[in-house]
Amino acid sequence: MKLEKYSIGVGDRFGRQGLAQLAAVQKAQQQGLAIVPVWNKSHREHTIIHTTPAAVRAEADAAVREGGWQGRYYVDADHIGLHNVDVFLESSDFFTLDIAAAIGQTAAPEAIRQYVDHLDVYLGPLRIDGVAETFEVTRGRIEWIASKYLEAIRQAGCIYRHIEAAKGPGNFVTEVSMDESHEPQTPLEMFFILAALAAEGVPVQTIAPKFTGRFNKGVDYVGDTAQFAKEFEEDLAVIRRAAQEFDLPENLKLSVHSGSDKFSIYAPMRQAIRKYDTGLHIKTAGTTWLAELGGLAVSGGEGLQIARQVYRRARGRFDELCGPYATVIDIDRDQLPSPDEVETWTGGEFADTLRHDPACENYNPHFRQLLHVAYKIAAQMGSRYLDALEAHRQVIASEVTENLYERHIKPVFLD
């Protein structure tokens, strides 16, 4: 199973926007862009909302049937490990192996020694086309990289082989994720990480590194965009060399997690993938939930009341909701409107405050980030929330499709 050059992760908290998401991909197809959808949902989200991986597969299959999609599509078991992968095996054909928590766990001394011996051909100066720096590779430097990453990569191999035993070789796409680690990977680290994955027998098709800067949920990139552009381009250069050097899949490409709404880095990403004529996978899960909530608000009536109540309850449960996402949100409570003030807003005012449009004077990134992590509240509303999604399906679908196509697919892949 070979992942196409361009792919987009389209997570859907409540499983109701598959057709609207697919419509955005079809609009891109009409513009000549060959891009495939990858429906993804993490174990954490399933636990909070009380859904199952089978529901994601059902949503994707139904959207494809109803939308008349003729291309490939995938269902991603997002951020999984050995402890939770089994529930995804039947429904998924794309697996994101999350090894971030294992980075820094020390491998066995003999494994490190064998790894260094295997790579001693690279001792001395190492040059990679597209990377300005010439690296001076020593045994000590390879040992340091091995001590930091080798155990995590061994665990990736264990997860991969567990999936392969269940699904058979070649029947799924493998991604390796390091984006939730504490420090960015340097080009030299990336090179030897990919060497280790190849030695471990993991046919990784997409890899998600940690980049400099903050990738907060649902808002723009926070950091030095020039530094990000440099790191992104260097990673592309390393991947191109490593795929050839270590006999990794020829379609190996970068994956950008928490990629939704990172408007300031979309142009550098687009320019770099065109420069190297390479692929890209970008995950945009949370942005659909926010477009859905905005669609409810502009629908008025019960939809607006639900949106207001989600916000009121989120304010009251701030610490509970924000705690699990503390590393990927930055919310100034003083910048949040009071729930009583929000009760006076029209649906348009609510949507304008929520919608990620920096040119709109009402846009409030603190408001948006809080609601990003408040989907648990909507889930607890049960049938009331789901019935409202059905009642206002057309308005919500329009918001979802426009958001995904105009604010994400176009600036990343088209222009």
C-alpha positions as CSV (number, residue, x, y, z in Angstrom):
1,M,0.0,0.0,0.0
2,K,1.7,3.1,-1.2
3,L,0.6,6.5,0.1
4,E,0.1,9.1,-2.5
5,K,2.3,12.2,-2.9
6,Y,-0.1,14.6,-1.2
7,S,-2.4,13.6,1.7
8,I,-4.4,15.5,4.3
9,G,-5.5,14.2,7.7
10,V,-9.1,15.2,8.2
11,G,-10.1,14.3,11.7
12,D,-13.7,14.5,12.8
13,R,-14.6,14.5,16.5
14,F,-18.2,13.5,16.1
15,G,-18.1,11.6,12.8
16,R,-20.7,13.8,11.0
17,Q,-18.5,15.8,8.6
18,G,-17.0,13.2,6.4
19,L,-18.8,14.2,3.2
20,A,-18.1,17.9,3.8
21,Q,-14.4,17.2,4.3
22,L,-14.4,15.0,1.2
23,A,-16.0,17.9,-0.7
24,A,-13.0,20.1,0.0
25,V,-10.7,17.4,-1.4
26,Q,-12.9,17.1,-4.5
27,K,-12.7,20.8,-5.0
28,A,-8.9,20.5,-5.0
29,Q,-9.1,17.7,-7.4
30,Q,-11.2,19.9,-9.8
31,Q,-8.2,22.3,-9.7
32,G,-5.8,19.6,-10.8
33,L,-4.5,18.7,-7.3
34,A,-4.1,15.0,-6.7
35,I,-4.5,14.8,-2.9
36,V,-6.1,12.0,-0.8
37,P,-8.0,12.2,2.4
38,V,-6.9,10.4,5.6
39,W,-9.5,10.2,8.3
40,N,-7.8,10.2,11.6
41,K,-8.8,10.0,15.2
42,S,-6.7,9.3,18.3
43,H,-7.3,6.9,21.1
44,R,-7.6,9.8,23.5
45,E,-10.4,11.4,21.4
46,H,-12.2,8.0,21.1
47,T,-12.0,7.7,24.9
48,I,-13.4,11.2,25.6
49,I,-16.2,11.0,23.1
50,H,-16.9,7.3,23.6
51,T,-16.6,6.3,20.0
52,T,-14.7,3.5,18.3
53,P,-12.3,3.2,15.4
54,A,-15.0,1.2,13.5
55,A,-17.1,4.4,13.5
56,V,-14.3,6.3,11.7
57,R,-14.1,3.6,9.0
58,A,-17.9,3.7,8.6
59,E,-17.9,7.4,8.3
60,A,-15.1,7.4,5.7
61,D,-16.7,4.6,3.7
62,A,-20.1,6.3,3.7
63,A,-18.6,9.6,2.6
64,V,-16.8,8.0,-0.3
65,R,-19.9,6.2,-1.4
66,E,-22.2,9.2,-1.2
67,G,-19.6,11.6,-2.6
68,G,-18.7,9.4,-5.5
69,W,-15.0,9.5,-4.7
70,Q,-13.0,7.2,-7.0
71,G,-9.5,7.6,-5.5
72,R,-7.8,6.1,-2.6
73,Y,-8.5,7.1,1.0
74,Y,-7.3,5.9,4.4
75,V,-8.3,5.6,8.0
76,D,-5.5,6.5,10.4
77,A,-4.9,5.0,13.9
78,D,-3.5,8.3,15.2
79,H,-0.8,8.4,17.8
80,I,-0.9,4.7,18.8
81,G,1.4,2.4,20.8
82,L,1.5,-1.3,21.7
83,H,-0.9,-0.6,24.6
84,N,-3.8,0.6,22.4
85,V,-3.2,-0.5,18.8
86,D,-5.3,-3.6,18.9
87,V,-8.6,-1.8,18.8
88,F,-7.5,-0.1,15.6
89,L,-6.3,-3.2,13.7
90,E,-9.5,-4.1,11.9
91,S,-10.6,-0.6,10.9
92,S,-7.4,1.2,10.0
93,D,-5.0,1.0,7.1
94,F,-2.7,3.8,8.2
95,F,-0.9,3.7,11.5
96,T,0.9,6.6,13.2
97,L,3.4,5.0,15.6
98,D,4.0,7.6,18.3
99,I,7.5,7.1,19.8
100,A,7.9,10.5,21.4
101,A,7.5,9.3,25.0
102,A,10.3,6.7,24.5
103,I,12.9,9.3,23.2
104,G,15.6,9.5,25.8
105,Q,15.1,5.9,27.1
106,T,18.5,4.3,26.9
107,A,18.9,1.2,24.7
108,A,21.0,-1.8,25.7
109,P,24.7,-1.2,25.4
110,E,25.2,-4.0,22.9
111,A,22.4,-2.7,20.7
112,I,24.1,0.7,20.7
113,R,27.5,-0.8,19.8
114,Q,26.0,-2.8,16.9
115,Y,24.3,0.3,15.7
116,V,27.5,2.4,15.7
117,D,29.4,-0.4,14.0
118,H,26.7,-0.6,11.3
119,L,27.1,3.1,10.6
120,D,30.9,3.5,10.9
121,V,31.0,4.0,7.1
122,Y,29.7,7.5,7.8
123,L,32.6,8.5,10.1
124,G,34.3,11.7,9.0
125,P,32.7,14.6,7.1
126,L,29.1,14.1,5.9
127,R,27.5,16.4,3.4
128,I,23.9,16.3,2.4
129,D,22.7,18.2,-0.6
130,G,20.4,20.9,0.5
131,V,21.9,21.3,4.0
132,A,24.5,24.0,4.3
133,E,26.3,22.5,7.3
134,T,29.0,19.8,6.8
135,F,28.7,17.4,9.7
136,E,31.8,15.9,11.3
137,V,30.6,12.4,12.3
138,T,32.4,10.6,15.1
139,R,31.7,7.4,17.0
140,G,30.8,9.5,20.0
141,R,28.3,11.5,18.0
142,I,26.6,8.4,16.7
143,E,26.6,6.8,20.1
144,W,24.9,9.9,21.6
145,I,22.2,9.8,18.9
146,A,21.7,6.1,19.5
147,S,21.4,6.6,23.3
148,K,18.7,9.1,22.7
149,Y,16.6,7.5,19.9
150,L,17.5,3.8,19.5
151,E,15.2,2.4,22.2
152,A,12.3,4.5,20.8
153,I,13.0,3.1,17.3
154,R,13.1,-0.4,18.7
155,Q,9.7,0.2,20.1
156,A,8.5,1.4,16.7
157,G,9.7,-1.8,15.3
158,C,7.8,-3.8,17.8
159,I,4.6,-1.9,17.1
160,Y,5.1,-2.3,13.3
161,R,5.6,-6.0,13.5
162,H,2.6,-6.4,15.7
163,I,0.5,-4.6,13.1
164,E,2.1,-6.6,10.3
165,A,1.3,-9.9,11.9
166,A,-2.4,-8.9,12.1
167,K,-2.8,-7.2,8.7
168,G,-0.1,-8.7,6.5
169,P,2.9,-7.0,4.9
170,G,2.2,-4.2,2.5
171,N,-1.4,-3.8,3.6
172,F,-1.1,-0.6,5.5
173,V,0.8,2.7,5.6
174,T,3.3,3.4,8.4
175,E,4.0,6.8,9.9
176,V,6.5,7.5,12.7
177,S,5.7,10.4,14.9
178,M,8.2,12.4,17.1
179,D,6.3,15.7,17.1
180,E,5.4,15.6,20.8
181,S,9.0,15.2,21.9
182,H,10.7,18.1,23.8
183,E,13.3,19.1,21.3
184,P,13.5,19.4,17.5
185,Q,15.5,16.8,15.7
186,T,18.6,18.1,14.0
187,P,19.4,17.1,10.3
188,L,22.1,14.7,11.5
189,E,19.7,13.1,14.0
190,M,17.0,12.7,11.3
191,F,19.6,11.0,9.1
192,F,20.6,8.5,11.7
193,I,17.0,8.0,12.9
194,L,16.0,7.0,9.4
195,A,19.0,4.7,9.2
196,A,17.8,3.0,12.4
197,L,14.2,2.7,11.2
198,A,15.5,1.0,8.1
199,A,17.7,-1.3,10.1
200,E,14.7,-2.1,12.3
201,G,12.7,-3.1,9.2
202,V,10.1,-0.3,9.5
203,P,9.1,0.7,6.0
204,V,8.2,4.3,7.1
205,Q,6.3,6.2,4.4
206,T,5.9,9.4,6.4
207,I,7.7,10.8,9.4
208,A,6.5,13.6,11.8
209,P,9.5,15.4,13.4
210,K,9.4,18.0,16.1
211,F,10.0,21.5,14.7
212,T,11.2,24.7,16.5
213,G,8.3,26.9,17.6
214,R,4.9,26.2,19.0
215,F,2.1,24.3,17.1
216,N,-0.7,25.3,19.3
217,K,-4.1,23.8,18.7
218,G,-6.3,25.6,16.2
219,V,-4.2,28.8,15.9
220,D,-1.3,30.1,13.9
221,Y,2.3,29.0,14.3
222,V,4.2,30.7,17.1
223,G,7.9,31.2,16.4
224,D,10.5,32.3,13.9
225,T,9.0,31.4,10.5
226,A,12.4,31.7,8.8
227,Q,13.9,29.2,11.2
228,F,10.9,26.9,10.6
229,A,11.4,27.2,6.8
230,K,15.1,26.3,7.2
231,E,14.4,23.2,9.3
232,F,11.6,22.1,7.0
233,E,13.7,22.3,3.9
234,E,16.6,20.6,5.6
235,D,14.4,17.7,6.7
236,L,13.2,17.4,3.1
237,A,16.8,17.2,2.0
238,V,17.7,14.6,4.6
239,I,14.7,12.5,3.7
240,R,15.6,12.5,0.1
241,R,19.1,11.3,0.8
242,A,18.1,8.8,3.5
243,A,15.4,7.1,1.3
244,Q,18.1,6.4,-1.3
245,E,20.8,5.6,1.2
246,F,18.9,3.1,3.4
247,D,16.5,1.6,0.9
248,L,13.5,3.2,2.5
249,P,10.2,3.6,0.6
250,E,10.7,6.0,-2.3
251,N,7.6,8.0,-1.4
252,L,8.9,8.8,2.1
253,K,7.7,12.2,3.1
254,L,7.3,14.7,5.9
255,S,4.2,14.8,8.1
256,V,3.2,18.0,9.9
257,H,1.1,17.4,13.0
258,S,-1.2,20.0,14.6
259,G,-0.9,21.5,11.1
260,S,-4.3,23.1,11.0
261,D,-4.5,26.9,10.9
262,K,-0.7,27.4,10.7
263,F,-1.2,30.1,8.1
264,S,2.2,31.8,8.4
265,I,4.2,28.7,7.5
266,Y,2.0,27.4,4.7
267,A,3.8,29.4,2.0
268,P,7.3,28.2,3.1
269,M,6.0,24.6,3.1
270,R,4.5,24.9,-0.3
271,Q,7.6,26.5,-1.8
272,A,9.9,23.8,-0.2
273,I,7.9,20.8,-1.4
274,R,7.8,22.3,-4.9
275,K,11.6,22.9,-4.8
276,Y,12.3,19.3,-3.9
277,D,9.3,17.9,-5.9
278,T,8.4,15.9,-2.8
279,G,5.2,14.9,-1.0
280,L,3.6,16.2,2.2
281,H,1.1,14.9,4.8
282,I,-0.6,17.4,7.0
283,K,-3.0,16.7,9.8
284,T,-5.8,19.2,10.4
285,A,-8.1,17.3,12.8
286,G,-9.3,20.0,15.3
287,T,-10.2,22.6,12.7
288,T,-13.3,20.7,11.6
289,W,-14.7,20.6,15.1
290,L,-14.4,24.4,15.4
291,A,-15.9,24.9,11.9
292,E,-18.8,22.7,13.0
293,L,-19.3,24.7,16.2
294,G,-19.2,27.9,14.2
295,G,-21.8,26.5,11.8
296,L,-24.1,25.8,14.7
297,A,-23.7,29.3,15.9
298,V,-24.6,31.0,12.6
299,S,-27.6,28.7,12.3
300,G,-29.2,30.5,15.2
301,G,-31.9,29.1,17.5
302,E,-31.0,25.9,19.2
303,G,-27.6,25.7,17.4
304,L,-26.6,29.1,18.8
305,Q,-27.8,28.1,22.3
306,I,-25.6,25.0,22.2
307,A,-22.6,27.0,21.1
308,R,-23.1,29.4,23.9
309,Q,-23.5,26.6,26.5
310,V,-20.4,24.9,25.3
311,Y,-18.5,28.1,26.0
312,R,-20.1,28.7,29.3
313,R,-19.3,25.2,30.6
314,A,-15.8,25.4,29.2
315,R,-15.1,28.5,31.2
316,G,-16.3,26.7,34.3
317,R,-14.1,23.7,33.6
318,F,-11.1,25.5,32.3
319,D,-8.4,23.6,34.2
320,E,-9.9,20.2,33.5
321,L,-10.2,20.8,29.8
322,C,-6.9,22.6,29.3
323,G,-4.7,20.4,31.5
324,P,-4.2,17.5,29.0
325,Y,-3.3,20.1,26.3
326,A,-1.1,22.4,28.3
327,T,1.9,22.0,26.0
328,V,-0.1,22.9,22.9
329,I,-2.3,25.8,24.0
330,D,-1.5,29.3,25.3
331,I,-4.7,30.9,26.7
332,D,-4.8,34.2,28.5
333,R,-7.8,34.0,30.7
334,D,-8.0,37.8,30.9
335,Q,-8.6,37.8,27.1
336,L,-11.6,35.5,27.4
337,P,-15.1,37.1,27.2
338,S,-17.4,36.4,30.1
339,P,-20.1,33.8,29.5
340,D,-22.8,36.4,30.2
341,E,-21.3,38.6,27.4
342,V,-21.3,35.7,25.0
343,E,-25.0,35.1,25.8
344,T,-25.7,38.5,24.2
345,W,-23.9,37.7,20.9
346,T,-25.6,36.9,17.7
347,G,-24.6,33.8,15.8
348,G,-22.5,35.9,13.5
349,E,-20.7,37.5,16.3
350,F,-20.0,34.1,17.9
351,A,-18.7,32.7,14.6
352,D,-16.6,35.8,13.9
353,T,-14.9,35.5,17.3
354,L,-14.3,31.8,16.8
355,R,-13.4,31.7,13.1
356,H,-9.7,31.9,12.4
357,D,-9.6,35.1,10.3
358,P,-6.9,37.4,11.5
359,A,-8.3,40.2,9.4
360,C,-11.6,40.1,11.4
361,E,-11.5,42.5,14.4
362,N,-13.7,40.1,16.4
363,Y,-11.4,37.1,16.1
364,N,-10.1,36.0,19.5
365,P,-7.4,33.2,19.5
366,H,-7.9,32.7,23.3
367,F,-11.6,32.0,22.7
368,R,-10.8,29.7,19.8
369,Q,-8.2,27.7,21.8
370,L,-10.5,27.2,24.7
371,L,-13.3,25.9,22.5
372,H,-10.8,23.7,20.6
373,V,-10.3,21.6,23.8
374,A,-14.0,21.8,24.8
375,Y,-15.3,19.0,22.5
376,K,-15.7,16.9,25.6
377,I,-18.6,19.1,26.7
378,A,-20.3,18.7,23.3
379,A,-19.9,14.9,23.7
380,Q,-21.6,15.0,27.1
381,M,-24.6,16.8,25.5
382,G,-25.2,13.5,23.7
383,S,-28.2,13.4,21.4
384,R,-28.9,17.1,21.8
385,Y,-25.7,18.0,20.2
386,L,-25.8,15.3,17.5
387,D,-29.4,16.1,16.6
388,A,-28.4,19.8,16.2
389,L,-25.7,18.7,13.8
390,E,-28.3,16.9,11.7
391,A,-30.8,19.7,11.9
392,H,-28.3,22.3,10.6
393,R,-26.3,19.9,8.4
394,Q,-26.2,22.1,5.3
395,V,-25.0,25.3,7.0
396,I,-22.3,23.3,9.0
397,A,-21.2,21.4,5.9
398,S,-20.6,24.7,4.1
399,E,-18.5,26.0,6.9
400,V,-16.4,22.8,7.1
401,T,-15.8,22.6,3.4
402,E,-14.9,26.2,3.0
403,N,-12.5,26.1,6.0
404,L,-10.7,23.0,4.8
405,Y,-10.4,24.1,1.2
406,E,-9.9,27.8,1.4
407,R,-7.8,28.0,4.6
408,H,-5.8,24.8,4.4
409,I,-5.6,22.9,1.1
410,K,-5.3,26.0,-1.2
411,P,-2.5,27.8,0.7
412,V,-0.5,24.6,1.4
413,F,-0.8,22.8,-1.9
414,L,-2.1,25.3,-4.5
415,D,-1.4,29.0,-4.0
